[in-house]
Amino acid sequence: MRVDLKESAAGGSGPHGLCVGATGSGKSELLRALVVGLVLTHGPDELNLVLVDFKGGATFLGLTGLPHVSAVITNLADELSLVDRMADAVTGEITRRQELLRAAGNLVGVGEYERARSADPGLAPLPVLLIVVDEFSELVARRPELVDLFVTVGRLGRSLGLHLLLASQRLDEGRLRGLESHLSYRIALRTFSASESRAVLGVPDAFALPPTPGSAILAAGTDQLVRFRGAYVSGVVRPERSPVARRAHRFTAARVAAPAAAPSQAGSGSVLETAVAAVSALGGPAAHRVWLPPLDDPPPLAELPTGGALRVPVGLVDRPAR
């Protein structure tokens, strides 16, 4: 099963989507699998990621080191002031992309920008930015005004290269307020109720899915519903047995010792850890930083940049929109 996040005009099912799944349905694992699949097939000069986890759980744990990651924003439930800071940062990224298009010749969108880059390699890359928000329902319940920001991303996403994937355990349609028309593909894992499944897919089928984590249904545009099973990227990598050993075991009665696992495979971690390590080792340009760490403890004077002799800074100002 493949999900093409490009917009429908480019042959995809995107640019924006919705993912809903009850507790224990495998929603977090599906989000991790989607991120891993994207970074394995796209370089950081093509794709950047902003990963937002309202509850500060482990959904995006281990992904911070990817060169594709522009920001990992977590624990917003405990520090609601960071929600406003996140909104400023995303708004600032929208403005930055608009300014790049204007500076390149008042271009209409990222498609024209890429064509201009092919003629002028001096133009900076403008990768697609995928914003994944886990537990968005609780986020907008605490900050209803954020729906306006998501609607803005939904409206401008096609021209600015912004993609939005909203994930939640529950779907409260009343909180979407105009966002529904922008969510062109829908993924439903097992839902809490038949009515919730209807709200996501238009049919109650997701409520009848088996309790096995990862069982899900995809609705993409006008195509028929596709039932699939999500990948388990948190599982441990198992070294493959040698094909020679398998043939000997299958066709002869002689005892054949299987070769030892390669040293690089011994003691391997999860699929996610292995993929992140492999992608990070490739290097490449780091993603543009949409989010910098919030100011915490006051920095020592010696660590602040000086403006020359007798010019001493008095502190740092946090300007997330810049």
ABEGO torsion letter per residue (X at the ends): XBBBABBAAAGBAOABBBBBBBBGAGAAAAAAAAAAAAAAABBAAABBBBBBBAAGBAAABGAAABAABABBBBGAAABAAAAAAAAAAAAAAAAAAAAAAAAAGGBABAAAAAAAAAABAABBBBBBBBBBBBGAAAAAAABAAAAAAAAAAAAAAAAAGBBBBBBBABBBAAAAGGAAAABABBBBBBBABAAAAAAAAGBAAAAABBABBGBBBBBBEABBBBBBBBBBAABBBBBBBBAAAAAAAAABABBBBBBBBBAAABGBBBAAAAAAAAAAAAEEBBBBBABBBBBBBBBBAAABBBAEBGBBBAEBBBBAAX
